[in-house]
Amino acid sequence: MKWILRAVTVLVICYGLLFSSVAIAMKQTPERFGAFMRRMPPVIVWGALPAGRMWLWARKGHLAKGALAPDFSLRTARDRSQRVTLASYRDQRPVVLVFGSYT
């Protein structure tokens, strides 16, 4: 009976460490989170953890309706050698952000 308690304790500790490490990784920049996920089996993260809820918690914003979007910088779509910032378009023309694919 004692070994069952020890095994359960070890499993709970391992689960807590996995949960914590994934939660910390989700709070990092997308590049760092991507580097973390390249080394982590997705079936463990998305299957064994409540990763969907963790992701929403880690990436929730603090914007209110009508507030200005925070500035960001992205590579251009054509040659990916130049960068464009949202601030460079502020007060000039509307900006539409499209996430996803048309295919």
Secondary structure as a PSIPRED ss2 file (coil, helix, strand):
# PSIPRED VFORMAT (PSIPRED V4.0)

   1 M C   1.000  0.000  0.000
   2 K H   0.000  1.000  0.000
   3 W H   0.000  1.000  0.000
   4 I H   0.000  1.000  0.000
   5 L H   0.000  1.000  0.000
   6 R H   0.000  1.000  0.000
   7 A H   0.000  1.000  0.000
   8 V H   0.000  1.000  0.000
   9 T H   0.000  1.000  0.000
  10 V H   0.000  1.000  0.000
  11 L H   0.000  1.000  0.000
  12 V H   0.000  1.000  0.000
  13 I H   0.000  1.000  0.000
  14 C H   0.000  1.000  0.000
  15 Y H   0.000  1.000  0.000
  16 G H   0.000  1.000  0.000
  17 L H   0.000  1.000  0.000
  18 L H   0.000  1.000  0.000
  19 F H   0.000  1.000  0.000
  20 S H   0.000  1.000  0.000
  21 S H   0.000  1.000  0.000
  22 V H   0.000  1.000  0.000
  23 A H   0.000  1.000  0.000
  24 I H   0.000  1.000  0.000
  25 A H   0.000  1.000  0.000
  26 M H   0.000  1.000  0.000
  27 K C   1.000  0.000  0.000
  28 Q C   1.000  0.000  0.000
  29 T C   1.000  0.000  0.000
  30 P H   0.000  1.000  0.000
  31 E H   0.000  1.000  0.000
  32 R H   0.000  1.000  0.000
  33 F H   0.000  1.000  0.000
  34 G H   0.000  1.000  0.000
  35 A H   0.000  1.000  0.000
  36 F H   0.000  1.000  0.000
  37 M H   0.000  1.000  0.000
  38 R H   0.000  1.000  0.000
  39 R H   0.000  1.000  0.000
  40 M C   1.000  0.000  0.000
  41 P C   1.000  0.000  0.000
  42 P H   0.000  1.000  0.000
  43 V H   0.000  1.000  0.000
  44 I H   0.000  1.000  0.000
  45 V H   0.000  1.000  0.000
  46 W H   0.000  1.000  0.000
  47 G H   0.000  1.000  0.000
  48 A H   0.000  1.000  0.000
  49 L C   1.000  0.000  0.000
  50 P C   1.000  0.000  0.000
  51 A H   0.000  1.000  0.000
  52 G H   0.000  1.000  0.000
  53 R H   0.000  1.000  0.000
  54 M H   0.000  1.000  0.000
  55 W H   0.000  1.000  0.000
  56 L H   0.000  1.000  0.000
  57 W H   0.000  1.000  0.000
  58 A H   0.000  1.000  0.000
  59 R H   0.000  1.000  0.000
  60 K C   1.000  0.000  0.000
  61 G C   1.000  0.000  0.000
  62 H C   1.000  0.000  0.000
  63 L C   1.000  0.000  0.000
  64 A C   1.000  0.000  0.000
  65 K C   1.000  0.000  0.000
  66 G C   1.000  0.000  0.000
  67 A C   1.000  0.000  0.000
  68 L C   1.000  0.000  0.000
  69 A C   1.000  0.000  0.000
  70 P C   1.000  0.000  0.000
  71 D C   1.000  0.000  0.000
  72 F C   1.000  0.000  0.000
  73 S E   0.000  0.000  1.000
  74 L E   0.000  0.000  1.000
  75 R E   0.000  0.000  1.000
  76 T C   1.000  0.000  0.000
  77 A C   1.000  0.000  0.000
  78 R C   1.000  0.000  0.000
  79 D C   1.000  0.000  0.000
  80 R C   1.000  0.000  0.000
  81 S C   1.000  0.000  0.000
  82 Q C   1.000  0.000  0.000
  83 R E   0.000  0.000  1.000
  84 V E   0.000  0.000  1.000
  85 T E   0.000  0.000  1.000
  86 L H   0.000  1.000  0.000
  87 A H   0.000  1.000  0.000
  88 S H   0.000  1.000  0.000
  89 Y H   0.000  1.000  0.000
  90 R C   1.000  0.000  0.000
  91 D C   1.000  0.000  0.000
  92 Q C   1.000  0.000  0.000
  93 R C   1.000  0.000  0.000
  94 P C   1.000  0.000  0.000
  95 V C   1.000  0.000  0.000
  96 V C   1.000  0.000  0.000
  97 L C   1.000  0.000  0.000
  98 V C   1.000  0.000  0.000
  99 F C   1.000  0.000  0.000
 100 G C   1.000  0.000  0.000
 101 S C   1.000  0.000  0.000
 102 Y C   1.000  0.000  0.000
 103 T C   1.000  0.000  0.000
